[in-house]
Amino acid sequence: MATGAPWRRRPSRALWKRAREVADSVTLPEPFDAEAFVAGLARQRGRPIELMPVRAPEGAPCGLLMSTERADYILYPADTTALHRRHILLHEVGHLLCGHAGTVGGADGVAIDAAGRQLMPNLSPELVRRVLGRTTYTEVEEREAELVASLLAQRVVRPAEPREPATDVPDGVRRFDSLFGGRARRRTP
């Protein structure tokens, strides 16, 4: 097993397999549109999903998934690039698709109150504490959501028809492409 930062560890075959299965189950709109994608996912799940752009202070999480009895909310920074916003959205959707529920009481109450005031000033502190207190994920869940997000992001930009790499493409590039490519992209008309 590799040592060092958790995100540098090589994902296991089982984690890759699960992430690919989850990503393969998703239908992406053509061309990709975040609102259309989330609306379709909400219909499929039978549960509302609301996208909430926020001004994230420095040091705040890039994105946040909050699930309440009424709906799932995906908070994302309004002041970042479109590419970064899309990746954050896909990461949080990855948590939803994988069925990650988070752990109870894993978050620091002071951090929750500060994040709540900054990111969700219109919600009661009690609701924020209750929701954010169960939205900390295990390392494996974070890695799985990140893999799903990366696979979906790659499929968003993949051409409609798979193409073979040129004959002069090095084997390393072919192997890298095989990690993310190789599967037909499901599209909505």
Backbone hydrogen bonds in HBPLUS format (Angstrom, degrees):
<---DONOR---> <-ACCEPTOR-->    atom                        ^
c    i                          cat <-CA-CA->   ^        H-A-AA   ^      H-
h    n   atom  resd res      DA  || num        DHA   H-A  angle D-A-AA Bond
n    s   type  num  typ     dist DA aas  dist angle  dist       angle   num
A0008-ARG N   A0005-ALA O   2.93 MM   3  5.46 155.0  1.99 116.6 124.9     1
A0009-ARG N   A0006-PRO O   3.19 MM   3  5.49 158.9  2.24 108.4 114.7     2
A0016-TRP N   A0012-SER O   3.00 MM   4  6.34 161.8  2.04 154.2 158.9     3
A0017-LYS N   A0013-ARG O   2.79 MM   4  6.00 162.7  1.82 152.9 158.2     4
A0018-ARG N   A0014-ALA O   2.93 MM   4  6.11 167.4  1.95 149.5 152.5     5
A0019-ALA N   A0015-LEU O   2.94 MM   4  6.08 165.8  1.96 149.5 153.8     6
A0020-ARG N   A0016-TRP O   2.87 MM   4  6.04 159.2  1.91 152.3 158.0     7
A0021-GLU N   A0017-LYS O   2.95 MM   4  6.19 157.9  2.00 150.5 156.6     8
A0022-VAL N   A0018-ARG O   2.96 MM   4  6.21 161.8  2.00 154.2 158.7     9
A0023-ALA N   A0019-ALA O   2.89 MM   4  6.08 168.7  1.90 151.4 154.9    10
A0024-ASP N   A0020-ARG O   2.77 MM   4  5.87 153.6  1.84 148.2 156.0    11
A0025-SER N   A0021-GLU O   3.17 MM   4  6.32 128.2  2.46 136.3 148.1    12
A0025-SER N   A0022-VAL O   3.09 MM   3  5.27 140.0  2.26 100.9 112.3    13
A0026-VAL N   A0023-ALA O   3.24 MM   3  5.53 164.3  2.27 109.8 114.5    14
A0028-LEU N   A0186-ARG O   3.13 MM 158  6.21 169.3  2.15 138.1 136.9    15
A0188-THR N   A0028-LEU O   3.19 MM 160  6.28 138.0  2.38 135.9 137.3    16
A0037-PHE N   A0033-ASP O   2.86 MM   4  6.03 161.6  1.90 159.1 165.3    17
A0038-VAL N   A0034-ALA O   2.93 MM   4  6.10 168.5  1.94 154.4 156.7    18
A0039-ALA N   A0035-GLU O   2.90 MM   4  6.02 157.8  1.95 146.4 153.3    19
A0040-GLY N   A0036-ALA O   2.95 MM   4  6.11 161.0  1.99 148.9 153.5    20
A0041-LEU N   A0037-PHE O   2.98 MM   4  6.20 156.3  2.03 148.0 155.1    21
A0042-ALA N   A0038-VAL O   2.83 MM   4  6.01 155.8  1.89 149.4 156.0    22
A0043-ARG N   A0039-ALA O   3.00 MM   4  6.26 158.8  2.04 147.7 152.9    23
A0044-GLN N   A0040-GLY O   2.96 MM   4  6.15 161.4  1.99 147.3 152.6    24
A0045-ARG N   A0041-LEU O   2.90 MM   4  6.11 152.6  1.98 147.8 155.0    25
A0046-GLY N   A0042-ALA O   2.78 MM   4  5.79 124.4  2.09 140.3 155.5    26
A0047-ARG N   A0042-ALA O   3.14 MM   5  5.27 152.1  2.22 143.3 147.7    27
A0046-GLY N   A0043-ARG O   3.18 MM   3  4.97 135.3  2.39  91.4 104.0    28
A0072-ASP N   A0048-PRO O   2.94 MM  24  6.27 166.0  1.96 149.8 153.5    29
A0050-GLU N   A0072-ASP O   2.82 MM  22  6.32 158.6  1.87 158.1 164.4    30
A0074-ILE N   A0050-GLU O   2.83 MM  24  6.18 165.7  1.85 163.3 166.8    31
A0052-MET N   A0074-ILE O   2.80 MM  22  5.94 164.6  1.82 157.8 155.0    32
A0076-TYR N   A0052-MET O   3.14 MM  24  6.37 154.2  2.21 141.2 144.5    33
A0054-VAL N   A0076-TYR O   2.86 MM  22  5.98 153.8  1.93 154.3 158.8    34
A0078-ALA N   A0054-VAL O   2.81 MM  24  5.47 157.1  1.86 148.3 150.1    35
A0060-ALA N   A0057-PRO O   3.01 MM   3  5.59 159.1  2.06 140.0 141.2    36
A0064-LEU N   A0075-LEU O   2.99 MM  11  5.04 147.0  2.10 143.6 144.8    37
A0075-LEU N   A0064-LEU O   2.81 MM  11  5.04 163.3  1.83 154.7 158.5    38
A0066-MET N   A0073-TYR O   2.82 MM   7  5.04 165.6  1.84 151.1 156.1    39
A0073-TYR N   A0066-MET O   2.66 MM   7  5.04 165.2  1.68 158.4 163.7    40
A0068-THR N   A0071-ALA O   2.86 MM   3  5.43 176.3  1.86 165.1 166.3    41
A0085-ARG N   A0081-THR O   2.92 MM   4  6.21 163.8  1.95 154.9 159.6    42
A0086-ARG N   A0082-ALA O   2.94 MM   4  6.12 160.7  1.97 148.9 153.9    43
A0087-HIS N   A0083-LEU O   3.06 MM   4  6.32 157.2  2.12 144.9 150.8    44
A0088-ILE N   A0084-HIS O   2.93 MM   4  6.18 161.8  1.97 154.3 159.3    45
A0089-LEU N   A0085-ARG O   2.90 MM   4  6.12 167.0  1.92 155.3 158.6    46
A0090-LEU N   A0086-ARG O   2.92 MM   4  6.13 165.3  1.94 151.7 155.6    47
A0091-HIS N   A0087-HIS O   2.85 MM   4  6.05 149.5  1.95 148.1 156.6    48
A0092-GLU N   A0088-ILE O   2.99 MM   4  6.27 166.7  2.00 158.3 160.4    49
A0093-VAL N   A0089-LEU O   2.86 MM   4  6.08 157.5  1.92 152.2 159.5    50
A0094-GLY N   A0090-LEU O   2.83 MM   4  5.95 140.2  1.99 134.1 145.4    51
A0095-HIS N   A0091-HIS O   3.18 MM   4  6.68 142.9  2.33 144.1 152.4    52
A0096-LEU N   A0092-GLU O   3.25 MM   4  6.68 156.1  2.31 143.1 148.8    53
A0097-LEU N   A0093-VAL O   2.79 MM   4  6.08 169.8  1.80 164.8 166.0    54
A0098-CYS N   A0094-GLY O   2.97 MM   4  6.00 149.3  2.06 144.8 152.5    55
A0100-HIS N   A0095-HIS O   3.02 MM   5  5.22 155.5  2.08 157.4 156.9    56
A0099-GLY N   A0096-LEU O   3.01 MM   3  5.17 151.4  2.09 104.1 113.3    57
A0103-THR N   A0136-THR O   2.82 MM  33  5.57 144.7  1.94 148.5 159.4    58
A0105-GLY N   A0133-GLY O   2.70 MM  28  4.95 121.6  2.04 130.1 148.2    59
A0112-ILE N   A0108-ASP O   2.89 MM   4  6.17 154.6  1.96 154.7 163.2    60
A0113-ASP N   A0109-GLY O   2.98 MM   4  6.20 164.2  2.00 148.7 151.9    61
A0114-ALA N   A0110-VAL O   3.02 MM   4  6.27 162.4  2.05 149.9 154.7    62
A0115-ALA N   A0111-ALA O   2.85 MM   4  5.98 167.4  1.86 152.1 156.1    63
A0116-GLY N   A0112-ILE O   2.77 MM   4  5.85 160.3  1.80 152.6 159.0    64
A0117-ARG N   A0113-ASP O   3.02 MM   4  6.20 159.8  2.06 147.4 151.7    65
A0118-GLN N   A0114-ALA O   3.12 MM   4  6.32 157.8  2.17 147.5 153.6    66
A0119-LEU N   A0115-ALA O   2.73 MM   4  5.70 172.0  1.73 161.1 163.7    67
A0120-MET N   A0116-GLY O   2.87 MM   4  5.06 146.6  1.99 127.6 138.2    68
A0123-LEU N   A0120-MET O   3.16 MM   3  5.69 170.2  2.17 121.1 124.2    69
A0128-VAL N   A0124-SER O   3.06 MM   4  6.37 167.8  2.07 158.7 162.2    70
A0129-ARG N   A0125-PRO O   2.90 MM   4  6.04 163.3  1.93 148.1 152.5    71
A0130-ARG N   A0126-GLU O   2.95 MM   4  6.14 159.8  1.99 146.5 152.3    72
A0131-VAL N   A0127-LEU O   2.90 MM   4  6.07 163.8  1.92 156.1 160.0    73
A0132-LEU N   A0128-VAL O   2.79 MM   4  5.76 164.7  1.81 156.8 160.6    74
A0133-GLY N   A0129-ARG O   2.92 MM   4  5.50 139.9  2.08 132.9 142.9    75
A0134-ARG N   A0131-VAL O   3.16 MM   3  5.78 163.0  2.19 113.6 118.9    76
A0135-THR N   A0132-LEU O   3.22 MM   3  5.05 165.2  2.24 110.7 108.4    77
A0142-GLU N   A0138-THR O   2.96 MM   4  6.28 159.0  2.01 152.8 158.5    78
A0143-ARG N   A0139-GLU O   2.92 MM   4  6.16 159.6  1.96 150.4 156.1    79
A0144-GLU N   A0140-VAL O   2.85 MM   4  6.03 157.6  1.90 149.7 156.2    80
A0145-ALA N   A0141-GLU O   2.91 MM   4  6.10 165.4  1.93 151.4 154.8    81
A0146-GLU N   A0142-GLU O   2.93 MM   4  6.08 152.4  2.01 144.3 152.4    82
A0147-LEU N   A0143-ARG O   2.90 MM   4  6.13 153.8  1.97 147.6 154.4    83
A0148-VAL N   A0144-GLU O   2.95 MM   4  6.21 164.6  1.97 153.5 157.6    84
A0149-ALA N   A0145-ALA O   2.93 MM   4  6.09 160.9  1.97 144.6 150.3    85
A0150-SER N   A0146-GLU O   2.92 MM   4  6.11 157.9  1.97 146.2 152.2    86
A0151-LEU N   A0147-LEU O   2.90 MM   4  6.11 163.0  1.93 154.4 158.8    87
A0152-LEU N   A0148-VAL O   2.91 MM   4  6.09 166.9  1.92 155.6 159.3    88
A0153-ALA N   A0149-ALA O   2.84 MM   4  5.94 160.7  1.88 148.6 154.8    89
A0154-GLN N   A0150-SER O   2.98 MM   4  6.10 157.0  2.04 144.9 150.8    90
A0155-ARG N   A0151-LEU O   3.04 MM   4  6.29 150.7  2.13 142.8 150.9    91
A0156-VAL N   A0152-LEU O   2.89 MM   4  6.17 139.6  2.06 147.4 158.9    92
A0158-ARG N   A0154-GLN O   3.05 MM   4  6.11 118.7  2.44 137.0 153.3    93
A0169-VAL N   A0166-ALA O   3.15 MM   3  5.61 165.3  2.17 120.2 120.9    94
A0173-VAL N   A0170-PRO O   3.09 MM   3  5.49 124.8  2.40 107.1 119.7    95
A0174-ARG N   A0170-PRO O   3.17 MM   4  6.57 156.5  2.22 149.5 156.6    96
A0175-ARG N   A0171-ASP O   2.86 MM   4  6.17 158.1  1.91 155.4 160.9    97
A0176-PHE N   A0172-GLY O   2.99 MM   4  6.20 157.3  2.04 143.9 150.2    98
A0177-ASP N   A0173-VAL O   2.91 MM   4  6.12 162.7  1.94 151.1 155.6    99
A0178-SER N   A0174-ARG O   2.93 MM   4  6.16 144.2  2.06 142.5 152.7   100
A0179-LEU N   A0175-ARG O   3.25 MM   4  6.60 132.5  2.49 140.7 151.6   101
A0179-LEU N   A0176-PHE O   3.09 MM   3  5.36 138.5  2.27 102.6 113.8   102
A0181-GLY N   A0177-ASP O   2.59 MM   4  5.41 154.4  1.65 159.4 168.7   103
